[in-house]
Amino acid sequence: MVELLSGNVVACVGNGRITKDDYEKVLIPSIEQALSRNAKIRCYYELGRDYSGDTDAAWEDFKIGVEHLTRWSASRLSPTLIGCALPPMLSVF
């Protein structure tokens, strides 16, 4: 399940199993809406401890990223990813 967190910045929390359906119904529409209002957007994606995904969801993630490659101002994953801290240099948000 993907849950949106805030307004102009596309921010969400991914808990449980993330599917292609989550991308198509929740995440992609919110990204498209933000892009319709802004030349560039920021994205914050927090992965819950019980996160799991599938290859179809990963493919949707890749497609939306590449489709709007020049329109990302910054992206940030949560400080924990599969229980490990991300190095500070990856924090671009």
Contact map, one row per residue, 1 for C-alpha under 8 A:
111000000000011111100100000000000000000000000000000000000000000000000000000000000000000000000
111100000001111001000110011000000000000000000000000000000000000000000000000000000000000000000
111110000001110000000000010000000000000000000000000000000000000000000000000000000000000000000
011111000111100000000000011000000000000000000000000000000000000000000000000000000000000000000
001111100111100000000000000000000000000000000000000000000000000000000000000000000000000000000
000111111111000000000000000000000000000000000000000000000000000000000000000000000000000000000
000011111110000000000000000000000000000000000000000000000000000000000000000000000000000000000
000001111100000000000000000000000100000010000000000000000000000000000000000000000000000000000
000001111110000000000000000000000100000011110000000000000000000000000000000000000000000000000
000111111111000000000000000001100100000011110000000000000000000000000000000000000000000000000
000111101111100000000000000000000000000000111100000000000000000000000000000000000000000000000
011111000111110000000000000000000000000000011100000000000000000000000000000000000000000000000
011110000011111000000000000000000000000000001111000000000000000000000000000000000000000000000
111000000001111101000000000000000000000000001111001000000000000000000000000000000000000000000
110000000000111111000000000000000000000000000011111100000000000000000000000000000000000000000
100000000000011111000000000000000000000000000001011100000000000000000000000000000000000000000
100000000000001111100000000000000000000000000000011111000000000000000000000000000000000000000
110000000000011111110110000000000000000000000000001111001000000000000000000000000000000000000
100000000000000011111110000000000000000000000000000011011000000000000000000000000000000000000
000000000000000001111111000000000000000000000000000001011101000000000000000000000000000000000
000000000000000000111111100000000000000000000000000000001000000000000000000000000000000000000
110000000000000001111111111000000000000000000000000000001000000000000000000000000000000000000
010000000000000001111111111100000000000000000000000000001001100000000000000000000000000000000
000000000000000000011111111110000000000000000000000000000000000000000000000000000000000000000
000000000000000000001111111110000000000000000000000000000000000000000000000000000000000000000
011100000000000000000111111111000000000000000000000000000000000000000000000000000000000000000
010100000000000000000111111111100000000000000000000000000000000000000000000000000000000000000
000000000000000000000011111111110000000000000000000000000000000100000000000000000000000000000
000000000000000000000001111111111000000000000000000000000000000000000000000000000000000000000
000000000100000000000000011111111100000000000000000000000000000000000000000000000000000000000
000000000100000000000000001111111110000000000000000000000000000000000000000000000000000000000
000000000000000000000000000111111111000000000000000000000000000000000000000000000000000000000
000000000000000000000000000011111111100000000000000000000000000000000000000000000000000000000
000000011100000000000000000001111111110010000000000000000000000000000000000000000000000000000
000000000000000000000000000000111111111110000000000000000000000000000010000000000000000000000
000000000000000000000000000000011111111000000000000000000000000000000000000000000000000000000
000000000000000000000000000000001111111000000000000000000000000000000000000000000000000000000
000000000000000000000000000000000111111110000000000000000000000000000000000000000000000000000
000000000000000000000000000000000011111110000000000000000000000000000010000000000000000000000
000000000000000000000000000000000010011111000000000000000000000000000111100000000000000000000
000000011100000000000000000000000110011111100000000000000000000000000011110000000000000000000
000000001100000000000000000000000000000111110000000000000000000000000001111000000000000000001
000000001110000000000000000000000000000011111000000000000000000000000001011100000000000000001
000000001111000000000000000000000000000001111100000000000000000000000000001111000000000000001
000000000011110000000000000000000000000000111110000000000000000000000000001111000000000000000
000000000011110000000000000000000000000000011111000000000000000000000000000011000000000000000
000000000000111000000000000000000000000000001111101000000000000000000000000011011000000000000
000000000000111100000000000000000000000000000111111000000000000000000000000000000000000000000
000000000000001000000000000000000000000000000011111000000000000000000000000000001110000000000
000000000000001110000000000000000000000000000001111100000000000000000000000000000000000000000
000000000000011111000000000000000000000000000011111110000000000000000000000000000000000000000
000000000000001111000000000000000000000000000000011111000000000000000000000000000000000000000
000000000000000011100000000000000000000000000000001111101100000000000000000000000000000000000
000000000000000011110000000000000000000000000000000111111100000000000000000000000000000000000
000000000000000000000000000000000000000000000000000011111110000000000000000000000000000000000
000000000000000000110000000000000000000000000000000001111111000000000000000000000000000000000
000000000000000001111110000000000000000000000000000011111111100000000000000000000000000000000
000000000000000000010000000000000000000000000000000011111111110000000000000000000000000000000
000000000000000000000000000000000000000000000000000000111111111000000000000000000000000000000
000000000000000000010010000000000000000000000000000000011111111100000000000000000000000000000
000000000000000000000010000000000000000000000000000000001111111110000000000000000000000000000
000000000000000000000000000000000000000000000000000000000111111111000000000000000000000000000
000000000000000000000000000000000000000000000000000000000011111111100000000000000000000000000
000000000000000000000000000100000000000000000000000000000001111111110000000000000000000000000
000000000000000000000000000000000000000000000000000000000000111111111000000000000000000000000
000000000000000000000000000000000000000000000000000000000000011111111000000000000000000000000
000000000000000000000000000000000000000000000000000000000000001111111000000000000000000000000
000000000000000000000000000000000000000000000000000000000000000111111111000000000000000000000
000000000000000000000000000000000000000000000000000000000000000011111111000000000000000000000
000000000000000000000000000000000000000100000000000000000000000000011111000000000000000000000
000000000000000000000000000000000010001110000000000000000000000000011111100000000000000000000
000000000000000000000000000000000000000111100000000000000000000000011111111000000000000000000
000000000000000000000000000000000000000111000000000000000000000000000011111000000000000000000
000000000000000000000000000000000000000011100000000000000000000000000001111100000000000000011
000000000000000000000000000000000000000001111000000000000000000000000001111110000000000000011
000000000000000000000000000000000000000000111000000000000000000000000000011111000000000001111
000000000000000000000000000000000000000000011110000000000000000000000000001111111000000000100
000000000000000000000000000000000000000000011110000000000000000000000000000111111000000000000
000000000000000000000000000000000000000000000000000000000000000000000000000011111000110000000
000000000000000000000000000000000000000000000010000000000000000000000000000011111111110000000
000000000000000000000000000000000000000000000010100000000000000000000000000011111111110000000
000000000000000000000000000000000000000000000000100000000000000000000000000000011111000000000
000000000000000000000000000000000000000000000000100000000000000000000000000000011111100000000
000000000000000000000000000000000000000000000000000000000000000000000000000000011111110000000
000000000000000000000000000000000000000000000000000000000000000000000000000000111011111000000
000000000000000000000000000000000000000000000000000000000000000000000000000000111001111101100
000000000000000000000000000000000000000000000000000000000000000000000000000000000000111111100
000000000000000000000000000000000000000000000000000000000000000000000000000000000000011111100
000000000000000000000000000000000000000000000000000000000000000000000000000000000000001111110
000000000000000000000000000000000000000000000000000000000000000000000000000100000000011111110
000000000000000000000000000000000000000000000000000000000000000000000000000110000000011111111
000000000000000000000000000000000000000000000000000000000000000000000000011100000000000011111
000000000000000000000000000000000000000001110000000000000000000000000000011100000000000000111
